[in-house]
Amino acid sequence: MSRSEVKEFLGLMLLFMLVLYGMNFLTMAVFTKESFRYLHIRIGILGFVNFFQFYIYYRWGAQLLLVQKSWKKFLQLVIPVMLAFNLLKYLLAFFVFKKEMLYQGYRFDTISKVRIQLYNSFPSFFMDNTWTALVILIAALSLQLFIRWLREDQRRAQLEQRRQQAESGFLKMQLNSHFLINSLNSIYSLALAGSPEVVTANKTLTHLLGYMVEQPNGIDYRCSIYEEMDYLCDFIKLQRLRTGMPEGIQVHFDRQMPDKHIAPMLLVPFVENAFKHGITNQAANPVTISISGDNQQMNFTVFNIKSRYNKDKTGGIGLENVRRRLELIYPGQHQLDIIEQTNSYQISLNIQW
């Protein structure tokens, strides 16, 4: 037996004996030396014998029935084991603990005027223990079914977690690739215009890409909200360099909020879509981005005036993509409200830490 099988065997044996002793100890009416001796013989010694019968059913009988689904092999194991253990328990009772296990009392013989001790016969003892063996068999199969159900449920949960992680990673990759295309287009525009800000834009993009690469794809990973704010600030800086109108983007980030943690790069799609569809070069109609929060929640809003032109022919980031990522990462912990009017667009995202 392997180490894990030995641990399982010992654990089941301990549990089996605790249940037997506990049930019988609670029903004891008299606490005497004889009653405890009777308890140890019937529950202790006989209980160990019953446990070995239980373990055979649990370890091998269940395998034949639940895995191989062979009733023939199952009965070929169960019936001989049941007969053998019934015989073992009777021999143990008859030769070692006859009074404690077979004694049924006495009757008074009116003819001889003596008391005659009565003992349980082999057929009667065998029948009683056959019913006990059936109870042990049902208990072993039930426990094996329950353990298999728990393992299958755990396996399904692990598969679902892996699926969600893979899906979240795929969604994140889509967002990152879209961001990279837009950023390169912005730098290309600066280069075409002969802007000296190309060097600064390249450095900012390098910093952004480094941050993106460093973030794990695990669905449970969280980064500092301040790291995410810095990431958004660099992203906005790159956009301001492209438009040449810093006043066209207003940022209100609460730097006094608690240092909580958030899924990385979760907010940037909304900012990027505002840059794509909104007016970003007019101080009178700025894109407004704000982050605030406390120990319980974070509030994130993005507002923009709609532009008549699509600035990005590669296409936008699908809203369903972002919503799906929110559902995967913050199920039941977020609220996304979108207010779209003729000339404006606003998103409000609330996340409970």
N, C-alpha and C positions, 0 to 999 in steps of 0.2 A: 504493500500500500504506500502511496505517496504521502508526503507530509500533509498536504491539504486533506486527503482522505482520512488520515489519522485524526486530524483536528476535527473534521466533521463527525467522525465516529465518536470521539470523546465528548463533543458538544451535544450530540443527540442522546448519548447515554446519560449525561448529567441532566439534561432536560427531562428525559423519560422518567428517571428516578425521582427527580424533584416533584414532578406532577403526581406520580403514584404516592409518594410519601405525603405530599401536601393534602391530597384529597382524602386519604385515609386518616391522617392525623387530625384533620378538622372534624371527622365524624366519630372520633374516639370519645366514649362516654366515661371510661374508667382509666385512670393513669396509674397503673401498677407495674411491678416488675414483670409479671406474667403477661400483661397486655402488651408491653413493649417488646417482650421476646416474641410473642405471637406476631406483632407487627413486622419485626425484622425478618422473621422467617417467611411470612406470606408475601410481604412487599419487597424486602431486601433481597433475599436469596431467590425466591420465585420470580421477583421482578427482574433480576438480572437475566434469568433464563428467558423470560418473556421478551426482554429487550433484544437479545440475540435473534429471536424469532422475528421480531419487528424489523431489525436491521436487514435481515436476509430479504424480507418482503420489500423493504424500502430500496435497498441497493440493487437487487437483481430481479425481483418479481416485477417491480414497476418498470424496469428497463424492457422486459419481455412484453409487457402489456401495452405500455404507453409509447415506446419507441419502435419496437419490432412489430407490435400489434398482432402478436401470435398468442391466441387463447390456448392453443395446444401446448406450447412450451411453457406458458404461464401456469397452467394446471399441472403439468408434469413437474414443475418446481414446487408449487404451493402444497399440493396434496401430500407428497412424501415428507416435506418439511413439517407440515401440521401433524402427521402421524408420528414422526420421529420425536418431536418435542412433547407431544402428549404422553408418549411412552416414557421419555426421559423424566418428565415431571411426576409420573406415577411411581416410577422406580425410586426417585428421590423421596417421594412422600412415604412410600411403603417401607423402605429400608432405613431412612434417616429421620424423617419427621412425621412418623405415622400418626401420633397423637394430635399434633398441631394441624395436619393437613387432611387427614382422613377420618378422624374421630367425629362421630355424629351424636354422641350422647350414650344413653343406655336404656334398656328396658328391664322391667322386673318380671322374672319368670315365676309365675304363681305355683308351678309344680315343684321346682327345685328350691324356691324361696331365695334365689340369689339374683344379683343384678348382672346383666349381661351387657358388655360394652358393644356398641354398634359402630361399624366403620363403613365408610363409603366404598361401594364396590367398584371394580375396574370399569364396567360399562357406564355406570353413573358418573364416575370421575372423568372418563373419556368424553362423554357427551357434554358435561359442563365446560371442559377445557376446549372442546371444539368450538363452542360458542365464543369463548374467550379468544381463541385463535382467529375467528372471523372478525371480531372487533379489532384485534391487533392488525389484521390484514387491511381492513378499511381505513384505520388510522394511518398506516404506512403509505397507502396509495393516496390518501387525502393530503398528507404532508408533502409527498413527492409532487403532486399536482400543484399545490400551493407554491412550492419553491420554484417549479418550472414556470408558473405564471409570473412570479416576481422577476425571475431572470429574463423572461421574454419581454415583460413590461420595461425592465431596465434597458434591454437591448433596443427596443423600439424608441425609448427616450434618447438613447445615445445616437441612434441613426437619425432621429429627427433633429437633434442638436447639430450633428455633422452636416445634415442637409441645409439647415438654417445658416450655419457658418459658411458653407459653400455658396449659398445664394447671396448672403450678405457680402461676401468677398467679391462675387461677380458683379453685384450692383455697385459696389464701391469702385471696382475696376472701370465700369462704364462711366461713372462720374469723373474718375481721375483722368481717363483718356479724353473726355470732353473738355475738361479743364486745361489739359496740356495743349490741345489743339487751339483753344481760344487764346491761351497765353502766348503761344508761338505766333499766332496771327497778330496779336498786339505788338509784340517785339518787331515782327516783320514790318508793321505799319510805321513804327518809329524809325526803323532802318531806312525805309523808302523815303521818309521825310528828312533824313539826314540829321535826326535829333541826337544831341549828345547824351540824352538820357538812356540810350541803348545799353551802355555799360551798367548803369544802375539797375535797369530792368533785368539784365542778365543775372546780376548778383541776387536780386530779389527772387527771380525764378529758380535759381539754384537753391536758395534757402527753402523755398516752398517745396520743391521736389524732394529735398533731403528730409523734410518733415513728413511728406507723404510716404516715402519709402520706409521710414523708421516705424510707422504705425502698423502693429500686427493686424491680421484679418480676423482674429477671434471675435465672435459676437459679444463676448463678455468683457472685452477690453475697454477701458475708459482712460481718457487723458484729462489733464487739468483743464478747467474751463479757461484759465488764463493762457495756456498754450494754444487753445483753439482761438481765443481772441487775437493773439499775436499772429496766428496763421491768417485769420481774416484781414487783419491790418495790412499784412504784406500783400495779400491778394488785392485789396482795395488800392494799395499804393501802386501796384502794377497797372491797375485800371486808370488811375489818375494820371499816370505818366502817358498812357495812350491817348486819353482825351485832352490833356493839356488844360483841364479846367478842374482844379482841386475843389472848388466850391460847389461843383455839381454833385458831390457825394458828401453827405453829412453822416458822421458816425457818433453814436452815443453809447459807449461801453461803460458799464458801472464797474470801476476798478476797486470798489469797496465791498463787493459781494463776497460771500464765503468762497474759499478755494475748493469748490466741489469738482466732480469729475463727470465727463460727458463722452459719448462715443465720438471718435475723431472724424473730422471732415463731414459732419452731419449737417452743418448749417450753410456751408459754402454753396451748395446747389441753388438755394433760394437767392443768395447774393448774385451769383452768376446769371441767373435768369433775369434778375432785375437789370443787370448791365446789358443783357442781350436784347430785352424787349423795352427797356425804359430809356428815358432821356437822361443822359449822364453829363452833358456839357452845358447845362444852363443853371446858373446859380439861383434863378427864380423858381425853378422846378427841380430841386435836387432829389436824388435817391437818398432815402433816409433809412439807416440801419441802426437798430438799438438792441442792446442786451442788458437785462437787469435780473435780479433774483435775490433769494434769501436762502435760509437753510432748508426750506421745503421744496422750492421750485425755481425754475428759470423761465423767463419770458423773453422771447426773441421776435422782433418784428422787422419787416422790410416793406417799404413803401416806394412806389415809383409811378411817375406819369408815363403813360404809354407812348411809345414812339410809333410813327407811321411806317417806319422801315425796319425790316429784319436785318440786324447788323451781322448776323452769323448764319451764313448759308449752309453750314454743316448741320444745322438743326439744333433744337434745344434739348435740355434734359427733361425727359418725360416725368410729369408730376407723379404718375403711378409708380415709377421707379423709386422716387424719394419716399412716397407714402409706404411702399412695401418695406423699405429699409427701416422706417420708423416703427412699423408693426412688428418687425423681427426683433429690433433692439429694445424698444420700449412698449411692449404689449400692455395695454391698460394703464400706461403711465404718461401718456401724452395727449394733447389736443391740438389739432391743426385746423385753423380757420382761414379761409380764403375769401376775400372780399374783392370781387372784380366789378368795376364800373366801366362806363364808356371810355373815360379818359385816364383811369388810374387802376392800379393793381396793388393789393396789400395782402401779405400773409402774416399771421400771428401764430406762433408756435409756443405752447406751454409744455414743459417737461418737468415731471416730478422726479427729483433726484433718487 
